[in-house]
Amino acid sequence: MNNIFGIDTIEIVANKRLINAYNSLFVPTHYLDSVRTKYVMNPDFINGGITVEKYSDYMSLIGEALQVAGIEAPVIRRIDFRVDNFVDEYEKHYKLHKFMILCLAMSYHNIQSYESYDPVTQDILCIRAQGKYWEAEYYNKLKQEPKSGIKSRFEMRAKAGSYHVGDERRYFDLYSERLIKITSKQYLLNVAEYLNDCLNDKWEQEKKNISKRGFLEKYSDNIFMKEQAIGLCNMLGYKDPKQTASKLDIKYISYKELLLHVNELIDLGNRYFDS
């Protein structure tokens, strides 16, 4: 999928206030008390705007910046991992990422999910889920920053952590566990069933003003697996749900496709931390 893995930003807690001269490297986000302060650090920015592609280079840059500022062993409260695609248009992998993010969200309680659109062009800008300890977002990076050359970005964000600089891989391992959790085929079928229940509720609200086929087309972006489409067609009363699902103009996401993508994300992260 032409993806490149990296660390976008980290948010640390430092036991000191820094003078303004350091603000280009350490951006304060919150003053916890008279001394402890949260700072955001961007490795690429520290590297002169050049992408940091190796973990060893990341550690050298962050370590040097911390040493110059006199900050020792800070806790990372948040870390944002990124996966950038420079080749494929955002829309090409949008539905796959939407399905993956919804699966992540539904595997935890009290997770909020969002989808945003440009109100003028109606272009989809991002799909995001967030909770207390993690976030996931897939967004149109080219639309946000045209000069970046990045077509799309998927971010995996770990929050409210207590690991230190040097322990970044432990955050990624925790995120990998979340990703692996959603690759159970039975879990995906359970997600599909829940989505169908929601869609069936929508059908009951709208059926007086729309045909069955029109309804399926309207909500095609929320029909992910072929098995889900068959189940939904059955709910809607089609005599041959399998045949109907086969004839719908819907891009289906297969179990294998999702599994391969999750494995690729984990492999990209592991290779980054081994570099």
Secondary structure in CASP SS format (residue, H / E / C, confidence):
PFRMAT SS
TARGET T0000
AUTHOR 0000-0000-0000
METHOD secondary structure of the structure
MODEL  1
M C 1.00
N C 1.00
N E 1.00
I E 1.00
F E 1.00
G E 1.00
I E 1.00
D E 1.00
T E 1.00
I E 1.00
E E 1.00
I E 1.00
V E 1.00
A E 1.00
N C 1.00
K C 1.00
R C 1.00
L C 1.00
I C 1.00
N H 1.00
A H 1.00
Y H 1.00
N C 1.00
S C 1.00
L C 1.00
F C 1.00
V E 1.00
P E 1.00
T E 1.00
H E 1.00
Y E 1.00
L C 1.00
D C 1.00
S C 1.00
V C 1.00
R C 1.00
T E 1.00
K E 1.00
Y E 1.00
V E 1.00
M E 1.00
N C 1.00
P H 1.00
D H 1.00
F H 1.00
I H 1.00
N C 1.00
G C 1.00
G C 1.00
I C 1.00
T C 1.00
V C 1.00
E C 1.00
K C 1.00
Y H 1.00
S H 1.00
D H 1.00
Y H 1.00
M H 1.00
S H 1.00
L H 1.00
I H 1.00
G H 1.00
E H 1.00
A H 1.00
L H 1.00
Q H 1.00
V H 1.00
A H 1.00
G C 1.00
I C 1.00
E C 1.00
A C 1.00
P C 1.00
V E 1.00
I E 1.00
R E 1.00
R E 1.00
I E 1.00
D E 1.00
F E 1.00
R E 1.00
V E 1.00
D E 1.00
N E 1.00
F C 1.00
V C 1.00
D C 1.00
E C 1.00
Y H 1.00
E H 1.00
K H 1.00
H H 1.00
Y H 1.00
K H 1.00
L H 1.00
H H 1.00
K H 1.00
F H 1.00
M H 1.00
I H 1.00
L H 1.00
C H 1.00
L H 1.00
A H 1.00
M H 1.00
S C 1.00
Y C 1.00
H C 1.00
N C 1.00
I C 1.00
Q E 1.00
S E 1.00
Y E 1.00
E E 1.00
S E 1.00
Y E 1.00
D C 1.00
P C 1.00
V C 1.00
T C 1.00
Q C 1.00
D C 1.00
I E 1.00
L E 1.00
C E 1.00
I E 1.00
R E 1.00
A E 1.00
Q E 1.00
G C 1.00
K C 1.00
Y C 1.00
W E 1.00
E E 1.00
A E 1.00
E E 1.00
Y E 1.00
Y E 1.00
N C 1.00
K H 1.00
L H 1.00
K H 1.00
Q H 1.00
E C 1.00
P H 1.00
K H 1.00
S H 1.00
G C 1.00
I C 1.00
K C 1.00
S E 1.00
R E 1.00
F E 1.00
E E 1.00
M E 1.00
R E 1.00
A E 1.00
K E 1.00
A C 1.00
G C 1.00
S C 1.00
Y C 1.00
H E 1.00
V C 1.00
G C 1.00
D C 1.00
E H 1.00
R H 1.00
R H 1.00
Y H 1.00
F H 1.00
D H 1.00
L H 1.00
Y H 1.00
S H 1.00
E H 1.00
R H 1.00
L H 1.00
I H 1.00
K H 1.00
I C 1.00
T C 1.00
S C 1.00
K H 1.00
Q H 1.00
Y H 1.00
L H 1.00
L H 1.00
N H 1.00
V H 1.00
A H 1.00
E H 1.00
Y H 1.00
L H 1.00
N H 1.00
D H 1.00
C H 1.00
L H 1.00
N H 1.00
D H 1.00
K H 1.00
W H 1.00
E H 1.00
Q H 1.00
E H 1.00
K C 1.00
K C 1.00
N C 1.00
I C 1.00
S C 1.00
K H 1.00
R H 1.00
G H 1.00
F H 1.00
L H 1.00
E H 1.00
K H 1.00
Y C 1.00
S H 1.00
D H 1.00
N H 1.00
I C 1.00
F C 1.00
M C 1.00
K H 1.00
E H 1.00
Q H 1.00
A H 1.00
I H 1.00
G H 1.00
L H 1.00
C H 1.00
N H 1.00
M H 1.00
L C 1.00
G C 1.00
Y C 1.00
K C 1.00
D C 1.00
P H 1.00
K H 1.00
Q H 1.00
T H 1.00
A H 1.00
S H 1.00
K H 1.00
L C 1.00
D C 1.00
I C 1.00
K C 1.00
Y C 1.00
I C 1.00
S C 1.00
Y H 1.00
K H 1.00
E H 1.00
L H 1.00
L H 1.00
L H 1.00
H H 1.00
V H 1.00
N H 1.00
E H 1.00
L H 1.00
I H 1.00
D H 1.00
L H 1.00
G H 1.00
N H 1.00
R H 1.00
Y H 1.00
F H 1.00
D C 1.00
S C 1.00
END
